[in-house]
Amino acid sequence: MAQENTAEITWNPAPSRPAITLPAGATDCHCHVFGPTSRFPYASDSRFRPGDAPKERLFALHDMLGIRRCVIVQSGCHGFDNSVVADAIAARPGRYLGIALAPPSVSDAELDTLDAQGFRGLRFNYMSHLAPGASVEELRALGPRLAARGWHLLIHMEAGLIAELAPVLAALPVPVVIDHMGRIDASEGPDQAPFAALLKLAEHPHIWLKVSGSERASRQEPPYADATPFARRLVADFPDRVLWGTDWPHPNYRAAPPDDGVLTDLLSTIAPTPEMLETLMVRNPQRLYRFPDGEIA
C-alpha cells in the first residue's frame, strides 16, 4: 500500500456520532477528496497542498453519519484533472455524483465525457485564495451549454462580491448554486449588506443555496450559534432550493478541523421539522442532481 500523504491533514480523525437520525437517502451535497497523491498528484500550479483525504475516508465518514448519497466537488488542488472525483463516483455508482472543474472553453466532447462519468455541473471560484473564475462573458456563453445537459453552475464567491455578481447570475439560463451561504461573516449580523444581497438574488427561481459552512461563517466555537440562524432563514424562505453539505475534509479552514458529527447535528436547528429535513436532505438533491431511482434506501 502506498504511503499516505499526511502533510496538512484537514479532517478530524475521530468525529463524533451525531444525535440526529438522518432520513433515508440523506445527501451530502458538498465534500471533496484529495489524493492519494501517489495516484492522483496535485496540479503543479495548486495554491494549496493538503494531506491525503481519499475516498475510503469519505465513505467511512458517510456510513457513520447516516449519509447515503453524495456530490463530490472537484478541488482546486487537483486542477482540471477530475479523475480523482471520477474514481470515487465509480466506487459507489448511482449513489455518488460530482461537480467538475474545467476552463470556460471546455469542449462539448469533454462535457459529454464528464456527464457519462456522473458529473452534474461546473464550479467557478471567486475567492482570493483560489484560481480566478470565469469572466462574465464566459459565464454567459457557457450557461446554455450546461443547461442543454441538465447541468448547473456552482459559484463559490466572497461575500463582498454577491451584489456585484448578482445581476449576471440572475440572468443566466441555467440553474446556479451559491456555495456556503455566499461566505457571509456571521459576526456582522443578519442585517448586513451581503446577506441582503443573497436574499434578493435567491428570489430568482433558478438560484439555489447551500446552507453549508456555518463553521466558516462563524467567529464562535461550536455549535456556531451566530451562524446557524442564517442557514435557518434560507431554509425557511427558500425551502425548495436549498442544499446541505459537510464540506469534508474542510480545506483552508481557519482552525483545527471541525467535528463532522457536530456539523451534522446543526441540521436540527437549520431544518427543525421532519418535512424541512426531508426536503433539504433528500428531495432537493434528487431534483437538482438527478440521482438514479432506487438509490435511496
Contacts in CASP RR format, 6 or more apart in sequence:
PFRMAT RR
TARGET T0000
AUTHOR 0000-0000-0000
METHOD contacts of the structure
MODEL  1
MAQENTAEITWNPAPSRPAITLPAGATDCHCHVFGPTSRFPYASDSRFRP
GDAPKERLFALHDMLGIRRCVIVQSGCHGFDNSVVADAIAARPGRYLGIA
LAPPSVSDAELDTLDAQGFRGLRFNYMSHLAPGASVEELRALGPRLAARG
WHLLIHMEAGLIAELAPVLAALPVPVVIDHMGRIDASEGPDQAPFAALLK
LAEHPHIWLKVSGSERASRQEPPYADATPFARRLVADFPDRVLWGTDWPH
PNYRAAPPDDGVLTDLLSTIAPTPEMLETLMVRNPQRLYRFPDGEIA
2 36 0 8 1.000
2 38 0 8 1.000
2 39 0 8 1.000
3 38 0 8 1.000
4 36 0 8 1.000
4 51 0 8 1.000
4 52 0 8 1.000
4 54 0 8 1.000
5 35 0 8 1.000
5 36 0 8 1.000
5 37 0 8 1.000
5 38 0 8 1.000
5 51 0 8 1.000
5 52 0 8 1.000
6 51 0 8 1.000
6 52 0 8 1.000
7 49 0 8 1.000
7 50 0 8 1.000
7 51 0 8 1.000
8 48 0 8 1.000
8 49 0 8 1.000
8 50 0 8 1.000
8 51 0 8 1.000
9 50 0 8 1.000
9 51 0 8 1.000
9 52 0 8 1.000
9 53 0 8 1.000
9 249 0 8 1.000
9 257 0 8 1.000
10 50 0 8 1.000
10 51 0 8 1.000
10 53 0 8 1.000
10 249 0 8 1.000
10 250 0 8 1.000
10 251 0 8 1.000
10 252 0 8 1.000
10 253 0 8 1.000
10 257 0 8 1.000
11 53 0 8 1.000
11 57 0 8 1.000
11 248 0 8 1.000
11 249 0 8 1.000
11 250 0 8 1.000
11 257 0 8 1.000
11 260 0 8 1.000
12 250 0 8 1.000
12 256 0 8 1.000
12 257 0 8 1.000
12 258 0 8 1.000
12 259 0 8 1.000
12 260 0 8 1.000
15 61 0 8 1.000
15 64 0 8 1.000
15 65 0 8 1.000
15 259 0 8 1.000
15 260 0 8 1.000
15 261 0 8 1.000
16 259 0 8 1.000
16 261 0 8 1.000
16 262 0 8 1.000
17 64 0 8 1.000
17 65 0 8 1.000
17 261 0 8 1.000
18 65 0 8 1.000
18 261 0 8 1.000
18 262 0 8 1.000
18 264 0 8 1.000
18 265 0 8 1.000
19 265 0 8 1.000
19 268 0 8 1.000
20 264 0 8 1.000
20 265 0 8 1.000
20 267 0 8 1.000
20 268 0 8 1.000
22 65 0 8 1.000
22 66 0 8 1.000
22 67 0 8 1.000
22 264 0 8 1.000
22 267 0 8 1.000
22 277 0 8 1.000
22 281 0 8 1.000
23 274 0 8 1.000
23 277 0 8 1.000
23 278 0 8 1.000
23 281 0 8 1.000
23 282 0 8 1.000
24 68 0 8 1.000
24 282 0 8 1.000
24 296 0 8 1.000
24 297 0 8 1.000
25 68 0 8 1.000
25 69 0 8 1.000
25 281 0 8 1.000
25 282 0 8 1.000
25 295 0 8 1.000
25 296 0 8 1.000
25 297 0 8 1.000
26 66 0 8 1.000
26 67 0 8 1.000
26 68 0 8 1.000
26 69 0 8 1.000
26 281 0 8 1.000
26 282 0 8 1.000
27 67 0 8 1.000
27 68 0 8 1.000
27 69 0 8 1.000
27 70 0 8 1.000
27 71 0 8 1.000
27 243 0 8 1.000
27 244 0 8 1.000
27 281 0 8 1.000
27 282 0 8 1.000
27 285 0 8 1.000
27 286 0 8 1.000
27 289 0 8 1.000
27 291 0 8 1.000
28 62 0 8 1.000
28 65 0 8 1.000
28 67 0 8 1.000
28 69 0 8 1.000
28 70 0 8 1.000
28 71 0 8 1.000
28 244 0 8 1.000
28 245 0 8 1.000
28 246 0 8 1.000
28 248 0 8 1.000
29 70 0 8 1.000
29 71 0 8 1.000
29 210 0 8 1.000
29 212 0 8 1.000
29 243 0 8 1.000
29 244 0 8 1.000
29 245 0 8 1.000
29 285 0 8 1.000
29 289 0 8 1.000
30 71 0 8 1.000
30 73 0 8 1.000
30 179 0 8 1.000
30 180 0 8 1.000
30 210 0 8 1.000
30 212 0 8 1.000
30 243 0 8 1.000
30 244 0 8 1.000
30 245 0 8 1.000
30 246 0 8 1.000
30 247 0 8 1.000
31 58 0 8 1.000
31 70 0 8 1.000
31 71 0 8 1.000
31 72 0 8 1.000
31 73 0 8 1.000
31 245 0 8 1.000
31 246 0 8 1.000
31 247 0 8 1.000
31 248 0 8 1.000
31 249 0 8 1.000
32 53 0 8 1.000
32 72 0 8 1.000
32 73 0 8 1.000
32 74 0 8 1.000
32 75 0 8 1.000
32 247 0 8 1.000
32 248 0 8 1.000
32 249 0 8 1.000
32 251 0 8 1.000
33 53 0 8 1.000
33 54 0 8 1.000
33 55 0 8 1.000
33 58 0 8 1.000
33 72 0 8 1.000
33 75 0 8 1.000
33 84 0 8 1.000
33 85 0 8 1.000
33 88 0 8 1.000
34 50 0 8 1.000
34 51 0 8 1.000
34 52 0 8 1.000
34 53 0 8 1.000
34 54 0 8 1.000
34 75 0 8 1.000
34 77 0 8 1.000
34 78 0 8 1.000
34 84 0 8 1.000
34 249 0 8 1.000
34 251 0 8 1.000
35 41 0 8 1.000
35 42 0 8 1.000
35 52 0 8 1.000
35 53 0 8 1.000
35 54 0 8 1.000
35 78 0 8 1.000
35 84 0 8 1.000
36 52 0 8 1.000
36 54 0 8 1.000
37 51 0 8 1.000
37 52 0 8 1.000
40 78 0 8 1.000
40 81 0 8 1.000
40 83 0 8 1.000
40 84 0 8 1.000
40 87 0 8 1.000
42 49 0 8 1.000
42 77 0 8 1.000
42 78 0 8 1.000
43 76 0 8 1.000
43 77 0 8 1.000
43 78 0 8 1.000
43 79 0 8 1.000
43 80 0 8 1.000
43 81 0 8 1.000
45 131 0 8 1.000
46 76 0 8 1.000
46 77 0 8 1.000
46 78 0 8 1.000
46 79 0 8 1.000
47 129 0 8 1.000
47 130 0 8 1.000
47 131 0 8 1.000
48 76 0 8 1.000
48 77 0 8 1.000
48 129 0 8 1.000
48 251 0 8 1.000
48 252 0 8 1.000
49 77 0 8 1.000
50 77 0 8 1.000
50 249 0 8 1.000
50 251 0 8 1.000
53 248 0 8 1.000
53 249 0 8 1.000
55 87 0 8 1.000
55 88 0 8 1.000
55 91 0 8 1.000
57 249 0 8 1.000
58 70 0 8 1.000
58 72 0 8 1.000
58 88 0 8 1.000
58 248 0 8 1.000
58 249 0 8 1.000
59 91 0 8 1.000
59 92 0 8 1.000
61 67 0 8 1.000
61 246 0 8 1.000
61 248 0 8 1.000
61 260 0 8 1.000
62 68 0 8 1.000
62 70 0 8 1.000
65 246 0 8 1.000
65 260 0 8 1.000
65 261 0 8 1.000
65 264 0 8 1.000
67 246 0 8 1.000
68 95 0 8 1.000
68 295 0 8 1.000
68 296 0 8 1.000
68 297 0 8 1.000
69 94 0 8 1.000
69 95 0 8 1.000
69 96 0 8 1.000
69 97 0 8 1.000
69 285 0 8 1.000
69 291 0 8 1.000
69 295 0 8 1.000
69 296 0 8 1.000
70 92 0 8 1.000
70 95 0 8 1.000
70 96 0 8 1.000
70 97 0 8 1.000
71 96 0 8 1.000
71 97 0 8 1.000
71 98 0 8 1.000
71 99 0 8 1.000
71 120 0 8 1.000
71 285 0 8 1.000
71 289 0 8 1.000
72 85 0 8 1.000
72 88 0 8 1.000
72 89 0 8 1.000
72 96 0 8 1.000
72 97 0 8 1.000
72 98 0 8 1.000
72 99 0 8 1.000
73 85 0 8 1.000
73 98 0 8 1.000
73 99 0 8 1.000
73 123 0 8 1.000
73 154 0 8 1.000
74 82 0 8 1.000
74 84 0 8 1.000
74 85 0 8 1.000
74 98 0 8 1.000
74 99 0 8 1.000
74 100 0 8 1.000
74 101 0 8 1.000
74 123 0 8 1.000
75 101 0 8 1.000
75 251 0 8 1.000
76 101 0 8 1.000
76 125 0 8 1.000
76 130 0 8 1.000
76 131 0 8 1.000
77 251 0 8 1.000
78 84 0 8 1.000
78 85 0 8 1.000
78 101 0 8 1.000
79 101 0 8 1.000
79 131 0 8 1.000
80 101 0 8 1.000
80 102 0 8 1.000
80 103 0 8 1.000
82 100 0 8 1.000
82 101 0 8 1.000
82 102 0 8 1.000
82 114 0 8 1.000
82 117 0 8 1.000
82 119 0 8 1.000
85 98 0 8 1.000
85 99 0 8 1.000
85 100 0 8 1.000
85 119 0 8 1.000
86 114 0 8 1.000
86 117 0 8 1.000
86 118 0 8 1.000
86 119 0 8 1.000
88 96 0 8 1.000
89 96 0 8 1.000
89 97 0 8 1.000
89 98 0 8 1.000
89 117 0 8 1.000
89 118 0 8 1.000
89 119 0 8 1.000
90 117 0 8 1.000
94 291 0 8 1.000
94 292 0 8 1.000
94 295 0 8 1.000
95 291 0 8 1.000
95 295 0 8 1.000
97 118 0 8 1.000
97 119 0 8 1.000
97 120 0 8 1.000
97 289 0 8 1.000
97 291 0 8 1.000
98 118 0 8 1.000
98 119 0 8 1.000
98 120 0 8 1.000
98 121 0 8 1.000
99 119 0 8 1.000
99 120 0 8 1.000
99 121 0 8 1.000
99 122 0 8 1.000
99 123 0 8 1.000
99 154 0 8 1.000
100 114 0 8 1.000
100 119 0 8 1.000
100 121 0 8 1.000
100 122 0 8 1.000
100 123 0 8 1.000
101 122 0 8 1.000
101 123 0 8 1.000
102 110 0 8 1.000
102 111 0 8 1.000
102 114 0 8 1.000
102 122 0 8 1.000
104 124 0 8 1.000
104 134 0 8 1.000
104 135 0 8 1.000
104 138 0 8 1.000
104 139 0 8 1.000
104 141 0 8 1.000
104 142 0 8 1.000
105 138 0 8 1.000
106 122 0 8 1.000
108 145 0 8 1.000
111 145 0 8 1.000
111 146 0 8 1.000
111 149 0 8 1.000
111 151 0 8 1.000
112 149 0 8 1.000
115 149 0 8 1.000
115 151 0 8 1.000
119 151 0 8 1.000
120 150 0 8 1.000
120 151 0 8 1.000
120 152 0 8 1.000
120 288 0 8 1.000
120 289 0 8 1.000
120 290 0 8 1.000
121 146 0 8 1.000
121 151 0 8 1.000
121 152 0 8 1.000
121 153 0 8 1.000
121 154 0 8 1.000
122 142 0 8 1.000
122 146 0 8 1.000
122 151 0 8 1.000
122 153 0 8 1.000
122 154 0 8 1.000
123 153 0 8 1.000
123 154 0 8 1.000
123 155 0 8 1.000
123 156 0 8 1.000
123 179 0 8 1.000
124 133 0 8 1.000
124 134 0 8 1.000
124 139 0 8 1.000
124 153 0 8 1.000
124 154 0 8 1.000
124 155 0 8 1.000
124 156 0 8 1.000
125 131 0 8 1.000
125 132 0 8 1.000
125 133 0 8 1.000
125 156 0 8 1.000
125 157 0 8 1.000
126 132 0 8 1.000
126 133 0 8 1.000
126 155 0 8 1.000
126 156 0 8 1.000
126 157 0 8 1.000
126 158 0 8 1.000
126 161 0 8 1.000
126 165 0 8 1.000
127 156 0 8 1.000
127 157 0 8 1.000
127 158 0 8 1.000
127 183 0 8 1.000
128 158 0 8 1.000
129 252 0 8 1.000
130 156 0 8 1.000
134 142 0 8 1.000
136 168 0 8 1.000
139 153 0 8 1.000
139 168 0 8 1.000
139 169 0 8 1.000
139 172 0 8 1.000
140 168 0 8 1.000
140 171 0 8 1.000
140 172 0 8 1.000
142 153 0 8 1.000
143 153 0 8 1.000
143 172 0 8 1.000
143 173 0 8 1.000
143 174 0 8 1.000
144 173 0 8 1.000
144 174 0 8 1.000
146 152 0 8 1.000
146 153 0 8 1.000
146 174 0 8 1.000
147 173 0 8 1.000
147 174 0 8 1.000
147 175 0 8 1.000
150 290 0 8 1.000
151 174 0 8 1.000
152 174 0 8 1.000
152 175 0 8 1.000
152 176 0 8 1.000
152 177 0 8 1.000
152 208 0 8 1.000
152 288 0 8 1.000
153 169 0 8 1.000
153 172 0 8 1.000
153 174 0 8 1.000
153 175 0 8 1.000
153 176 0 8 1.000
153 177 0 8 1.000
154 177 0 8 1.000
154 179 0 8 1.000
155 165 0 8 1.000
155 169 0 8 1.000
155 176 0 8 1.000
155 177 0 8 1.000
155 178 0 8 1.000
155 179 0 8 1.000
156 179 0 8 1.000
156 180 0 8 1.000
156 183 0 8 1.000
157 165 0 8 1.000
157 178 0 8 1.000
157 179 0 8 1.000
157 182 0 8 1.000
157 183 0 8 1.000
158 183 0 8 1.000
159 182 0 8 1.000
159 183 0 8 1.000
159 184 0 8 1.000
159 185 0 8 1.000
159 194 0 8 1.000
159 195 0 8 1.000
160 194 0 8 1.000
162 182 0 8 1.000
162 194 0 8 1.000
162 197 0 8 1.000
162 198 0 8 1.000
162 201 0 8 1.000
163 193 0 8 1.000
163 194 0 8 1.000
163 197 0 8 1.000
166 197 0 8 1.000
166 200 0 8 1.000
166 201 0 8 1.000
169 176 0 8 1.000
169 178 0 8 1.000
169 201 0 8 1.000
169 204 0 8 1.000
169 207 0 8 1.000
170 201 0 8 1.000
170 204 0 8 1.000
170 207 0 8 1.000
172 206 0 8 1.000
174 206 0 8 1.000
175 206 0 8 1.000
175 207 0 8 1.000
175 208 0 8 1.000
175 288 0 8 1.000
176 206 0 8 1.000
176 207 0 8 1.000
176 208 0 8 1.000
177 208 0 8 1.000
177 209 0 8 1.000
177 210 0 8 1.000
177 243 0 8 1.000
177 288 0 8 1.000
178 198 0 8 1.000
178 201 0 8 1.000
178 202 0 8 1.000
178 207 0 8 1.000
178 208 0 8 1.000
178 209 0 8 1.000
178 210 0 8 1.000
179 210 0 8 1.000
179 212 0 8 1.000
180 210 0 8 1.000
180 212 0 8 1.000
180 213 0 8 1.000
180 216 0 8 1.000
180 217 0 8 1.000
180 247 0 8 1.000
181 198 0 8 1.000
181 209 0 8 1.000
181 210 0 8 1.000
181 211 0 8 1.000
181 212 0 8 1.000
181 213 0 8 1.000
181 214 0 8 1.000
181 217 0 8 1.000
181 230 0 8 1.000
181 231 0 8 1.000
181 234 0 8 1.000
182 194 0 8 1.000
182 198 0 8 1.000
183 216 0 8 1.000
183 217 0 8 1.000
184 192 0 8 1.000
184 194 0 8 1.000
184 195 0 8 1.000
184 198 0 8 1.000
184 217 0 8 1.000
184 230 0 8 1.000
185 192 0 8 1.000
185 194 0 8 1.000
185 217 0 8 1.000
185 219 0 8 1.000
186 214 0 8 1.000
186 217 0 8 1.000
186 218 0 8 1.000
186 219 0 8 1.000
186 220 0 8 1.000
186 224 0 8 1.000
186 226 0 8 1.000
186 227 0 8 1.000
186 230 0 8 1.000
187 218 0 8 1.000
187 219 0 8 1.000
187 226 0 8 1.000
188 194 0 8 1.000
189 195 0 8 1.000
189 226 0 8 1.000
190 229 0 8 1.000
190 230 0 8 1.000
190 233 0 8 1.000
195 230 0 8 1.000
198 209 0 8 1.000
199 233 0 8 1.000
199 237 0 8 1.000
201 207 0 8 1.000
202 209 0 8 1.000
202 234 0 8 1.000
202 237 0 8 1.000
202 238 0 8 1.000
202 241 0 8 1.000
205 241 0 8 1.000
207 241 0 8 1.000
208 241 0 8 1.000
208 242 0 8 1.000
208 243 0 8 1.000
208 284 0 8 1.000
208 288 0 8 1.000
209 234 0 8 1.000
209 238 0 8 1.000
209 241 0 8 1.000
209 242 0 8 1.000
209 243 0 8 1.000
210 242 0 8 1.000
210 243 0 8 1.000
210 244 0 8 1.000
210 245 0 8 1.000
211 231 0 8 1.000
211 234 0 8 1.000
211 235 0 8 1.000
211 242 0 8 1.000
211 243 0 8 1.000
211 244 0 8 1.000
211 270 0 8 1.000
211 280 0 8 1.000
212 243 0 8 1.000
212 244 0 8 1.000
212 245 0 8 1.000
212 246 0 8 1.000
212 247 0 8 1.000
213 227 0 8 1.000
213 231 0 8 1.000
213 247 0 8 1.000
214 224 0 8 1.000
214 227 0 8 1.000
214 228 0 8 1.000
214 230 0 8 1.000
214 231 0 8 1.000
214 263 0 8 1.000
214 266 0 8 1.000
214 270 0 8 1.000
215 222 0 8 1.000
215 224 0 8 1.000
215 227 0 8 1.000
215 247 0 8 1.000
215 250 0 8 1.000
215 253 0 8 1.000
215 258 0 8 1.000
215 263 0 8 1.000
216 247 0 8 1.000
216 253 0 8 1.000
216 254 0 8 1.000
217 224 0 8 1.000
217 226 0 8 1.000
217 227 0 8 1.000
217 230 0 8 1.000
218 224 0 8 1.000
218 225 0 8 1.000
218 226 0 8 1.000
218 227 0 8 1.000
219 226 0 8 1.000
220 226 0 8 1.000
220 227 0 8 1.000
222 258 0 8 1.000
222 259 0 8 1.000
222 262 0 8 1.000
223 262 0 8 1.000
223 265 0 8 1.000
223 266 0 8 1.000
223 269 0 8 1.000
224 266 0 8 1.000
228 266 0 8 1.000
228 269 0 8 1.000
228 270 0 8 1.000
231 266 0 8 1.000
231 269 0 8 1.000
231 270 0 8 1.000
232 269 0 8 1.000
232 270 0 8 1.000
232 271 0 8 1.000
232 272 0 8 1.000
234 242 0 8 1.000
235 242 0 8 1.000
235 270 0 8 1.000
235 271 0 8 1.000
235 276 0 8 1.000
235 280 0 8 1.000
239 276 0 8 1.000
239 279 0 8 1.000
239 280 0 8 1.000
240 279 0 8 1.000
240 284 0 8 1.000
241 284 0 8 1.000
242 279 0 8 1.000
242 280 0 8 1.000
242 284 0 8 1.000
243 280 0 8 1.000
243 284 0 8 1.000
243 285 0 8 1.000
243 288 0 8 1.000
244 267 0 8 1.000
244 270 0 8 1.000
244 271 0 8 1.000
244 280 0 8 1.000
244 281 0 8 1.000
246 260 0 8 1.000
246 263 0 8 1.000
246 264 0 8 1.000
248 260 0 8 1.000
249 257 0 8 1.000
250 257 0 8 1.000
250 258 0 8 1.000
267 277 0 8 1.000
267 280 0 8 1.000
267 281 0 8 1.000
270 280 0 8 1.000
271 277 0 8 1.000
271 279 0 8 1.000
271 280 0 8 1.000
271 281 0 8 1.000
282 296 0 8 1.000
285 291 0 8 1.000
286 296 0 8 1.000
END
